[in-house]
């Protein structure tokens, strides 16, 4: 896995956190849920990349 993928996943996770907190602060449940979904997607990608890295070693 490239460093670009790791950075992209981290950026997606951070953006999800911002969305979640913004949604919570503005009482926007849809935005809050979208932020949680973005974080979950980023976490799944990160887990998949870790598995790939484990098999490379």
N, C-alpha and C positions, 0 to 999 in steps of 0.2 A: 504494500500500500504506500502511496506517496504521501508526502507531507502535505500536499495540497488538499487531499481528502480529509486528513485529520483537522486541518485548519477550517475547512468548509463545514465539517460536522460540529466543531466547536462554535463556529459563527452561527450556525442554525440553532444550536442549543441556546446560545446567548440571546438571539432574536426572539426565541420562544419565551424565554424568561421575561424579556421586556414586554412582550405582548401580554403575558399572563398578569404581570404586575399592573400594567396600564389598564387592562380590563377590570381587574379587581378594584383599582383606584377610582375608575369611572363607572362602576356598577354595570359593566358591559359583559354579560355572561358569555356571549358568543366569542368575543375577543379573548377572554380568559381561557375558554376551552380550546380555542385555536392555538393559543400559546402552549398549553399543556400538550396538545397533539404534536406541535412542532418539536417540543423537547423529547417526546417519546420517540419520534421518528429519528431524531439525531442520536439518541441513545442506542437505538437498534442498529443504526449504521456503524456506530462506534464499536458495538459488541461484535458485529460481523467483521470489522476490520481487525479487531484483536484476535479473532479466530484465525483469520488469514495470516496474521503475523506469527502466530504460534506454530502454524504449519510450515512457515518459511524457515524457521530456525533449525 
